[in-house]
Amino acid sequence: MMHRLLLTLILAAGLLGSGVRAADAGRQPTGRDYAERGHELYEEGKYKEAINDFIHALETADREHDAKTSMRSLGHIGNIYSKLGDYERSVYYHRKGYDLSLQQGDTVMQQSFLSSLVASYCRMGQADKAQAAFEKIDTVFSGASPERKYFMMYNQARIAKARGQLDEALALHQRTLDFARQYIGDRRLQLFQQLEMTNIVMLQGDYERAWDDAQRCFTMATGQGDPEMVATAAALLAEACQMKGDSEASALWRNRYLSITDSLFSKDTFFRASSELMDYENLLNDRHIDRLNSTISQQWLTIIVTLVLVALLLLTVVILVRTNRRLRNAHQLLVRKNRDIMQSEERSRQLRSYVSQNHDLQSRIIEALDDPAVISNPDFSMQMLAESVGSNVKYVSQIINDTYGKTFKTLLNERRIQEACRRLTDAEHYGHLTIQAIYEEVGYTNAASFIRSFRKVNGMTPSEYQKAATDVTASE
């Protein structure tokens, strides 16, 4: 009897375990799940795969109101852009993360974001902003672990270098290296300092010493199996050879560097991931504008009712002023987003030129579409594009759909409108032109077609956009 009871309990437990596993297998991934997987890929150096998971983590965490996951994802995305050398985008995401950490009162995350901002500002040569971020760290600093002290010392050395105080920066990096050797066993942290010191020696003009130090760093990085560090050391060796006059060796090391960075940041995959991230930001922006438009609609209804009551005329005026201000803010927000998109596309063009030395069909198509002189031809067509890149319409259409997820006509209109936006807001070079002159220069033959396309892309007329841009410039 006891044997039967025991067998029954075992079978029941097995069925219960199977049911739990089946439920887990069928559940939708949470934002934390995406963030954890992205972190694992990030630690393995698979940055182009990691950024996709962090995008999903942001989208899911936003629905789940999971601020912690959002902060982690923003921090990792900022770090990936920093590794790529795009420090402006790195600052953008670390600033978003820092603002969220302030809202949440999370001092640990505040320290992390501020430290990342110090590093990016220093890379951009903005020492004063780096110093301001560094001083904020002191106000929220908690704990006294060796790692925290190491990064505080590291940031001081970075700021000294950004200020051009190379001797002081070299001494501070040496002190940070000695501290890491004595109190921290992580050899990667030590290698950070040796690479920084090698770069400073290069800036001081001691190319022989820089060459010797870069060789040692390359050997250490190779031994640690760290491709990112190996690439940094290879870049230093290429520069040292160039300054020593050995162009052949410099070219070999430069090719070595490009080969490693291309494996870490595949241009096509990373470009698409960046586009997905920009699409997500645009979605958030559209939601914000929709909420504002919804609010505006409700307020207009209130205005109509209020107008019937003459005694409340003053209240009606106040609501109108407030409504218009919010609408202008929404327009200014769109102008800023368009400016970010144009800057992002310019950085993407530079990245494509920098990472790849061979121009394939896709590169030739992208370069043609990036050229205002090409897209501004009113007769520009898919056939002309195919002929200019030495291909046929079928392949060109397929590549455009795969790369941008859009038709040729839609993409051409967007590119023309983006160029029109740039000229409408560049008073220095195009302020003497009328709107008609501008739309004719970017390829439109009549005002109706231009205004219809402009409103479809930006949600407002060219005149409204130009006024909003003027308000943005005045506010900044």
Disulfide bonds with the S-S distance in Angstrom:
none
